[in-house]
């Protein structure tokens, strides 16, 4: 069952902040976040592990609430290069060697 | 390092024809995956492999077969193509799972398949 991402789409001005949420109905071991630009392959952003700390990458950070089975991606002071579709991919308890079940994605458009 | 490569980049098939998509990785990864991506549906797992000689079904395996005869290659076959299989197909690979971030999946550039 696919995780649920919200919002489905968001349009921002450069410099504004955004939050993308990901919820799963299953117990999670870890959550992956990927970004895909139009016509390109998804690219890994970060992974959050059960019991781990909040991670960050430049001005993009994420959190993982194991009890609520939710993860959130935070984009601070967004840049034009942040535009794209963001996917969360939770993996089940015990590891994710059997692949990720991705959400349907959140389309992010950053305008100058 | 080329990373993950896919062949072909684009293909047009007629209903009922067969074809094989090739995925190759040069990172010595154990795990390999085939996903399909359709508008509004995100990425859905078709089949995956946890090592040479092993394969397993993913979320949407019907109509596809796979083989992993060599560690670096993962083949996706369509025996009798249908219009519903029109999609973009992505292959991915990852290293050992151990909680240290090795789970990162590296994606190939994709194969665009149109079935008429």
Interface residues (C-beta under 8 A of the other chain):
Chain A: X2 X30 X32 X34 X40 X41 X42 X43 X44 X47 X49 X87 X89 X91 X95 X96 X97 X98 X99 X100 X101 X102 X103 X104 X105
Chain B: X31 X33 X35 X40 X41 X42 X43 X44 X45 X48 X50 X56 X58 X59 X90 X97 X99 X101 X103 X104 X105 X106 X107 X108 X109 X110
